[in-house]
């Protein structure tokens, strides 16, 4: 028995868009979650002073 899967171009592009949006959504969620957890423990993000040169 042969089973052929067919995805037309409209559905295929929608599927790709859903997958990309899900990956980006998950990454932003975990980034905000890590920021929230760090703020609970009092860890502040590293910032550079404007007078200092960036490290090479």
C-alpha positions as CSV (number, residue, x, y, z in Angstrom):
1,X,0.0,0.0,0.0
2,X,1.5,3.3,-1.1
3,X,0.8,6.4,0.9
4,X,1.7,9.7,-0.7
5,X,1.8,12.8,1.3
6,X,1.0,16.0,-0.5
7,X,1.3,19.5,0.9
8,X,0.3,22.3,-1.5
9,X,2.4,25.4,-1.6
10,X,0.0,27.5,0.5
11,X,-0.2,24.9,3.3
12,X,3.5,24.3,3.1
13,X,4.4,28.0,3.5
14,X,1.8,28.3,6.4
15,X,3.4,25.3,8.1
16,X,6.9,26.8,7.8
17,X,5.6,30.1,9.2
18,X,4.0,28.3,12.1
19,X,7.2,26.4,12.9
20,X,9.3,29.6,12.7
21,X,6.9,31.5,14.9
22,X,6.8,28.7,17.5
23,X,10.6,28.6,17.7
24,X,10.9,32.4,18.1
25,X,8.1,32.4,20.6
26,X,9.7,29.7,22.7
27,X,13.1,31.4,22.6
28,X,11.6,34.8,23.7
29,X,9.6,33.1,26.4
30,X,12.7,31.4,27.9
31,X,14.8,34.6,27.6
32,X,12.2,36.5,29.6
33,X,11.9,33.6,32.0
34,X,15.7,33.7,32.6
35,X,15.6,37.5,33.1
36,X,12.8,37.0,35.7
37,X,14.7,34.3,37.5
38,X,17.9,36.4,37.5
39,X,16.0,39.3,38.9
40,X,14.8,37.2,41.8
41,X,18.4,36.4,42.7
42,X,19.6,39.9,42.3
43,X,21.7,39.2,39.2
44,X,21.9,42.3,37.0
45,X,22.8,42.2,33.3
46,X,26.3,43.3,32.4
47,X,26.5,46.8,31.0
48,X,29.4,48.7,29.5
49,X,30.1,52.3,30.5
50,X,30.1,54.7,27.6
51,X,33.6,56.0,28.6
52,X,35.2,52.5,28.4
53,X,36.4,50.9,25.2
54,X,34.9,47.5,24.5
55,X,37.1,44.5,25.2
56,X,38.8,43.0,22.1
